[in-house]
Amino acid sequence: MPEALRSSLRYLPGLILVGALAFAAIELANTPWLKTHSIGALTLAILLGIVVGNTIYPRFAVQTAHGVTFSKQKLLRLGIILYGLHLTFQDIGQVGVVGVAIDALVLCSTFGLALLLGKRVFGLDRETTLLIGAGSSICGAAAVMATAPVVRGRAEQATVAVSTVVVFGTLGLFLYPMLYRWNLQHALLPMSEHAFGIFAGSTIHEVAQAVAAGSAVGTHAADTAVIAKMVRVMMLAPFLLILSAWMQRNPEQGSETHGKGAGPARRVVIPWFAVGFVAVAGFNSLDLLPHPLVSTALDIDALLMAMAMAALGLTTHVSAIRSAGIRPLALATVLFVWLVAGGLAINQLLPWFAGLFGA
């Protein structure tokens, strides 16, 4: 058997597993009761993944690891790129300058809070603090993995950070739609589907989690959530450049990762899938593709996103809370509370201030 074919077959068991979970989630989402309660395929996919991941999955995790990891990383990015077919630049313009400002303020305030509390209050090392802060403030596990080479974080530090953001990002996926419906019932704050989408996109950790939370509320909320979230993801590149410059200006004395010379140059990772998302949305704005072709591509995208969510669920284990430890978990908890409460305040107040000045 050729080596290339043998290498490709390693992905097959994992792809079959997440594909089966995704197909089951899509079919279940079409049942009347679940449709009535706005429980979409993405939410069901991660739920099924979590159930399987914490029961029988460990028995064959080794055999399926390649395909599951591929789905969680590559298929997710491909799904986000194809998600651009849902949108046009006219849609992106609906988020507006205020939406971009909300994203930027949420990012800066969350990361600043992590810097303020990580070492002084919770006694964490700088690398773990920076990784948890990046994951919470930008785009979850992807931001952690992109930031790790910049801060020279060790593998175990990155693992702890990823564990915390996956746990709280998954919690946010279910909490946000519940809060929206509770607010709708009691009419405490003005919140349309559009406003909820910006709120979800600007504060939920992972791209897929923001999409799933938006989908649980409505199509318009999902579209707005992914736009707001992708604007936030696009801020990863300038964030890493600024962080790299800051790290060079502020070397930490005595740090295991910074006290042994200059070491190799830090590599900045650009989130190319975000660029692809914008390119596809831009092409879709020209309305050149036949509508049946777009419809087929969107069906494929729905399957890819469900597979990515199932893979994320499979790798979200209850043991992640224990392995993260108390102090990293405490910092991630504070940041999560800030994202929900402080992010909500930013989302409510910034448009109000902009309205006062006619923005």
Disulfide bonds with the S-S distance in Angstrom:
none
